[in-house]
């Protein structure tokens, strides 16, 4: 029988098995892509919550005085006014309704950002 060559043994890398069956892990300079995605998603969701909260506050701050302006314009239109005053009250009412509709659209944005 022939004996193994010392050079052949030296050239062959030795295999090592992990302790307790644990897989060897490569050192990583960056977190893996899944972790990056989780972090970015959490940041995005936090920002969207902030936007939704801001929209809620803005809607509230606009709606409260707007309701008063619209109500007062509508009360004025019930009175006996000159043509000029009536035209101005109608303009105030129309613009208040326009703002009310814009604020209502913010509710849709708010719902979308909370989803």
VOMARRO-667003 format. One record per atom (N, C-alpha, C): x, y, z; residue in one letter; chain; residue number from 1. Coordinates in steps of 0.1 Angstrom, whole numbers, plus 2048, in hexadecimal, padded with zeros to 3 digits. Layout:
% residues N
NODE   east   north    up   res   chain     n
NODE      X       Y     Z     A       A   NUM
...
***
This chain:
% residues 115
NODE   east   north    up   res   chain     n
NODE    808     7F4   800     X       A     1
NODE    800     800   800     X       A     1
NODE    809     80C   800     X       A     1
NODE    804     817   7F9     X       A     2
NODE    80C     823   7F8     X       A     2
NODE    808     82D   803     X       A     2
NODE    811     834   808     X       A     3
NODE    80E     83E   812     X       A     3
NODE    80B     84B   80B     X       A     3
NODE    801     853   811     X       A     4
NODE    7FE     860   80B     X       A     4
NODE    80A     869   80B     X       A     4
NODE    80A     871   801     X       A     5
NODE    814     87B   7FE     X       A     5
NODE    812     886   808     X       A     5
NODE    81D     88B   80F     X       A     6
NODE    81C     896   818     X       A     6
NODE    818     8A3   811     X       A     6
NODE    81C     8A5   805     X       A     7
NODE    818     8B1   7FD     X       A     7
NODE    809     8B1   7FA     X       A     7
NODE    804     8A5   7F7     X       A     8
NODE    7F6     8A4   7F3     X       A     8
NODE    7ED     8A7   7FF     X       A     8
NODE    7F1     8A3   80B     X       A     9
NODE    7EA     8A6   817     X       A     9
NODE    7EA     8B5   81B     X       A     9
NODE    7F6     8BB   818     X       A    10
NODE    7F7     8C9   81B     X       A    10
NODE    7EF     8D2   812     X       A    10
NODE    7ED     8CE   806     X       A    11
NODE    7E6     8D6   7FC     X       A    11
NODE    7D7     8D5   7FE     X       A    11
NODE    7D2     8CA   804     X       A    12
NODE    7C4     8C9   806     X       A    12
NODE    7BF     8D1   812     X       A    12
NODE    7B5     8DA   811     X       A    13
NODE    7B1     8E2   81C     X       A    13
NODE    7AA     8D9   826     X       A    13
NODE    7AB     8DC   832     X       A    14
NODE    7A5     8D4   83D     X       A    14
NODE    797     8DA   83E     X       A    14
NODE    78D     8D0   83F     X       A    15
NODE    77F     8D4   841     X       A    15
NODE    77C     8D5   850     X       A    15
NODE    775     8DF   854     X       A    16
NODE    771     8E1   862     X       A    16
NODE    762     8E0   862     X       A    16
NODE    75D     8DB   86D     X       A    17
NODE    74F     8DB   86F     X       A    17
NODE    74C     8E4   87A     X       A    17
NODE    741     8EC   879     X       A    18
NODE    73D     8F5   883     X       A    18
NODE    739     8EE   890     X       A    18
NODE    73C     8F5   89B     X       A    19
NODE    739     8EF   8A8     X       A    19
NODE    72A     8EF   8AA     X       A    19
NODE    724     8E5   8B0     X       A    20
NODE    716     8E3   8B2     X       A    20
NODE    70E     8E4   8A6     X       A    20
NODE    713     8E1   89A     X       A    21
NODE    70B     8E1   88E     X       A    21
NODE    707     8EF   889     X       A    21
NODE    70D     8FA   88F     X       A    22
NODE    70A     907   88B     X       A    22
NODE    710     90A   87E     X       A    22
NODE    709     911   875     X       A    23
NODE    70F     915   868     X       A    23
NODE    719     920   86A     X       A    23
NODE    723     920   862     X       A    24
NODE    72D     92A   862     X       A    24
NODE    727     937   85C     X       A    24
NODE    729     942   862     X       A    25
NODE    724     94E   85C     X       A    25
NODE    72F     957   858     X       A    25
NODE    72D     95D   84C     X       A    26
NODE    737     966   847     X       A    26
NODE    735     974   84E     X       A    26
NODE    740     97A   851     X       A    27
NODE    73F     987   857     X       A    27
NODE    739     991   84D     X       A    27
NODE    72F     999   851     X       A    28
NODE    728     9A2   848     X       A    28
NODE    72B     9B0   84C     X       A    28
NODE    72F     9B8   842     X       A    29
NODE    731     9C6   845     X       A    29
NODE    724     9CE   846     X       A    29
NODE    71A     9C9   83F     X       A    30
NODE    70D     9D0   83F     X       A    30
NODE    702     9C6   843     X       A    30
NODE    6F7     9CC   848     X       A    31
NODE    6EC     9C3   84C     X       A    31
NODE    6E6     9BD   83F     X       A    31
NODE    6E0     9B2   840     X       A    32
NODE    6DB     9AC   833     X       A    32
NODE    6CF     9B4   82E     X       A    32
NODE    6CC     9B1   821     X       A    33
NODE    6C1     9B9   81A     X       A    33
NODE    6B4     9B9   821     X       A    33
NODE    6B0     9AD   827     X       A    34
NODE    6A3     9AC   82D     X       A    34
NODE    6A3     9B5   83A     X       A    34
NODE    6AD     9B6   841     X       A    35
NODE    6AE     9BF   84D     X       A    35
NODE    6AD     9CE   848     X       A    35
NODE    6B4     9D1   83E     X       A    36
NODE    6B4     9DF   839     X       A    36
NODE    6A5     9E2   835     X       A    36
NODE    69F     9D9   82E     X       A    37
NODE    691     9DB   82A     X       A    37
NODE    688     9DD   836     X       A    37
NODE    68A     9D5   840     X       A    38
NODE    682     9D7   84C     X       A    38
NODE    683     9E4   853     X       A    38
NODE    690     9E9   853     X       A    39
NODE    693     9F6   859     X       A    39
NODE    68D     A01   851     X       A    39
NODE    68E     A00   844     X       A    40
NODE    689     A0A   83B     X       A    40
NODE    679     A0B   83B     X       A    40
NODE    673     9FF   83C     X       A    41
NODE    665     9FE   83D     X       A    41
NODE    660     A04   84A     X       A    41
NODE    667     A01   855     X       A    42
NODE    663     A07   862     X       A    42
NODE    664     A16   862     X       A    42
NODE    66F     A1B   85C     X       A    43
NODE    671     A2A   85B     X       A    43
NODE    666     A30   852     X       A    43
NODE    662     A2A   847     X       A    44
NODE    658     A2E   83E     X       A    44
NODE    64A     A2F   845     X       A    44
NODE    647     A24   84D     X       A    45
NODE    63B     A24   854     X       A    45
NODE    63A     A2E   85F     X       A    45
NODE    645     A31   865     X       A    46
NODE    645     A3B   870     X       A    46
NODE    643     A49   869     X       A    46
NODE    649     A4C   85E     X       A    47
NODE    647     A58   857     X       A    47
NODE    638     A5A   852     X       A    47
NODE    633     A4F   84D     X       A    48
NODE    625     A4F   849     X       A    48
NODE    61B     A52   854     X       A    48
NODE    61E     A4C   860     X       A    49
NODE    616     A4F   86C     X       A    49
NODE    617     A5E   870     X       A    49
NODE    623     A63   86E     X       A    50
NODE    625     A72   871     X       A    50
NODE    61D     A7A   868     X       A    50
NODE    61D     A76   85B     X       A    51
NODE    615     A7E   851     X       A    51
NODE    606     A7D   854     X       A    51
NODE    602     A71   857     X       A    52
NODE    5F3     A6F   85B     X       A    52
NODE    5EF     A78   867     X       A    52
NODE    5F8     A78   871     X       A    53
NODE    5F5     A80   87C     X       A    53
NODE    5F5     A8F   879     X       A    53
NODE    5FE     A93   870     X       A    54
NODE    5FE     AA1   86C     X       A    54
NODE    5F1     AA5   864     X       A    54
NODE    5ED     A9C   85B     X       A    55
NODE    5E1     A9E   854     X       A    55
NODE    5D5     A9F   85D     X       A    55
NODE    5D5     A97   867     X       A    56
NODE    5CA     A98   871     X       A    56
NODE    5C9     AA5   878     X       A    56
NODE    5D5     AAA   87C     X       A    57
NODE    5D5     AB7   883     X       A    57
NODE    5D1     AC2   879     X       A    57
NODE    5D7     AC2   86D     X       A    58
NODE    5D4     ACC   863     X       A    58
NODE    5C5     ACD   860     X       A    58
NODE    5BF     AC1   85E     X       A    59
NODE    5B1     AC0   85B     X       A    59
NODE    5A9     AC6   866     X       A    59
NODE    5AC     AC3   872     X       A    60
NODE    5A5     AC8   87E     X       A    60
NODE    5A6     AD7   87F     X       A    60
NODE    5B3     ADC   87D     X       A    61
NODE    5B5     AEB   87F     X       A    61
NODE    5AE     AF3   874     X       A    61
NODE    5AD     AED   868     X       A    62
NODE    5A6     AF4   85D     X       A    62
NODE    597     AF3   85E     X       A    62
NODE    592     AE7   862     X       A    63
NODE    583     AE4   862     X       A    63
NODE    57C     AED   86D     X       A    63
NODE    582     AEE   878     X       A    64
NODE    57B     AF6   883     X       A    64
NODE    578     B04   87F     X       A    64
NODE    582     B0C   87B     X       A    65
NODE    57E     B1A   877     X       A    65
NODE    576     B1A   86A     X       A    65
NODE    579     B11   861     X       A    66
NODE    572     B11   854     X       A    66
NODE    563     B0E   856     X       A    66
NODE    55F     B06   85F     X       A    67
NODE    551     B04   862     X       A    67
NODE    54A     B11   866     X       A    67
NODE    551     B19   86F     X       A    68
NODE    54C     B26   873     X       A    68
NODE    54B     B2F   867     X       A    68
NODE    555     B30   85E     X       A    69
NODE    554     B39   853     X       A    69
NODE    549     B35   84A     X       A    69
NODE    548     B28   847     X       A    70
NODE    53D     B24   83E     X       A    70
NODE    52F     B26   844     X       A    70
NODE    52E     B23   850     X       A    71
NODE    521     B25   857     X       A    71
NODE    51D     B34   857     X       A    71
NODE    527     B3D   85A     X       A    72
NODE    524     B4B   85A     X       A    72
NODE    520     B50   84C     X       A    72
NODE    527     B4B   842     X       A    73
NODE    524     B4F   834     X       A    73
NODE    516     B4B   830     X       A    73
NODE    512     B3F   834     X       A    74
NODE    505     B3A   831     X       A    74
NODE    4FA     B41   839     X       A    74
NODE    4FD     B45   845     X       A    75
NODE    4F3     B4E   84D     X       A    75
NODE    4F2     B5B   846     X       A    75
NODE    4FD     B61   841     X       A    76
NODE    4FC     B6E   83B     X       A    76
NODE    4F3     B6D   82E     X       A    76
NODE    4F4     B62   827     X       A    77
NODE    4ED     B61   81B     X       A    77
NODE    4DE     B60   81D     X       A    77
NODE    4D9     B5D   82A     X       A    78
NODE    4CB     B5C   82D     X       A    78
NODE    4C5     B6A   830     X       A    78
NODE    4CE     B74   832     X       A    79
NODE    4CA     B81   835     X       A    79
NODE    4C7     B89   828     X       A    79
NODE    4C1     B94   82B     X       A    80
NODE    4BE     B9E   820     X       A    80
NODE    4CB     BA6   81E     X       A    80
NODE    4D2     BA3   813     X       A    81
NODE    4DF     BAA   810     X       A    81
NODE    4DE     BB1   803     X       A    81
NODE    4E7     BBB   802     X       A    82
NODE    4E9     BC2   7F5     X       A    82
NODE    4EF     BB8   7EB     X       A    82
NODE    4ED     BBA   7DF     X       A    83
NODE    4F3     BB1   7D5     X       A    83
NODE    502     BAF   7D7     X       A    83
NODE    509     BBA   7DA     X       A    84
NODE    517     BBA   7DC     X       A    84
NODE    51B     BB1   7E8     X       A    84
NODE    514     BB3   7F3     X       A    85
NODE    516     BAB   7FF     X       A    85
NODE    513     B9C   7FD     X       A    85
NODE    508     B9A   7F5     X       A    86
NODE    504     B8C   7F3     X       A    86
NODE    50E     B85   7EA     X       A    86
NODE    514     B8C   7E0     X       A    87
NODE    51E     B86   7D7     X       A    87
NODE    52A     B83   7E0     X       A    87
NODE    52E     B8B   7E9     X       A    88
NODE    53A     B89   7F2     X       A    88
NODE    537     B7C   7FB     X       A    88
NODE    52B     B7C   800     X       A    89
NODE    528     B70   809     X       A    89
NODE    528     B63   801     X       A    89
NODE    523     B64   7F5     X       A    90
NODE    523     B58   7EC     X       A    90
NODE    531     B54   7E9     X       A    90
NODE    53A     B5D   7E7     X       A    91
NODE    548     B5A   7E4     X       A    91
NODE    54F     B54   7F0     X       A    91
NODE    54C     B59   7FC     X       A    92
NODE    551     B53   808     X       A    92
NODE    54C     B45   80A     X       A    92
NODE    53F     B43   807     X       A    93
NODE    53A     B35   809     X       A    93
NODE    540     B2C   7FF     X       A    93
NODE    542     B30   7F2     X       A    94
NODE    547     B28   7E8     X       A    94
NODE    556     B24   7EB     X       A    94
NODE    55D     B2D   7F0     X       A    95
NODE    56B     B2B   7F3     X       A    95
NODE    56D     B22   7FF     X       A    95
NODE    564     B24   809     X       A    96
NODE    564     B1B   815     X       A    96
NODE    560     B0D   811     X       A    96
NODE    557     B0B   808     X       A    97
NODE    553     AFE   804     X       A    97
NODE    55F     AF7   7FC     X       A    97
NODE    566     AFF   7F5     X       A    98
NODE    572     AFA   7ED     X       A    98
NODE    57C     AF5   7F7     X       A    98
NODE    57F     AFD   801     X       A    99
NODE    589     AF9   80C     X       A    99
NODE    584     AED   813     X       A    99
NODE    577     AEC   816     X       A   100
NODE    571     AE0   81D     X       A   100
NODE    574     AD4   815     X       A   100
NODE    572     AD5   807     X       A   101
NODE    574     AC9   7FF     X       A   101
NODE    582     AC5   7FE     X       A   101
NODE    58B     ACF   7FE     X       A   102
NODE    59A     ACC   7FE     X       A   102
NODE    59E     AC5   80B     X       A   102
NODE    599     AC9   816     X       A   103
NODE    59C     AC3   823     X       A   103
NODE    596     AB5   823     X       A   103
NODE    58A     AB3   81D     X       A   104
NODE    585     AA5   81C     X       A   104
NODE    58E     A9C   814     X       A   104
NODE    594     AA1   80A     X       A   105
NODE    59D     A99   802     X       A   105
NODE    5A9     A95   80B     X       A   105
NODE    5AD     A9D   814     X       A   106
NODE    5B8     A9A   81D     X       A   106
NODE    5B5     A8D   825     X       A   106
NODE    5A9     A8B   828     X       A   107
NODE    5A4     A7F   82F     X       A   107
NODE    5A8     A72   827     X       A   107
NODE    5A7     A73   81A     X       A   108
NODE    5AB     A67   812     X       A   108
NODE    5BA     A65   813     X       A   108
NODE    5C1     A70   813     X       A   109
NODE    5D0     A6F   814     X       A   109
NODE    5D4     A69   821     X       A   109
NODE    5CC     A6E   82C     X       A   110
NODE    5CF     A69   839     X       A   110
NODE    5CC     A5A   83A     X       A   110
NODE    5C1     A55   834     X       A   111
NODE    5BD     A47   835     X       A   111
NODE    5C8     A3F   82E     X       A   111
NODE    5CD     A44   822     X       A   112
NODE    5D7     A3D   81A     X       A   112
NODE    5E4     A3C   822     X       A   112
NODE    5E8     A46   829     X       A   113
NODE    5F4     A46   830     X       A   113
NODE    5F4     A3D   83D     X       A   113
NODE    5E8     A3B   842     X       A   114
NODE    5E6     A32   84E     X       A   114
NODE    5E5     A23   84A     X       A   114
NODE    5E3     A20   83D     X       A   115
NODE    5E1     A13   839     X       A   115
NODE    5EE     A0B   839     X       A   115
***
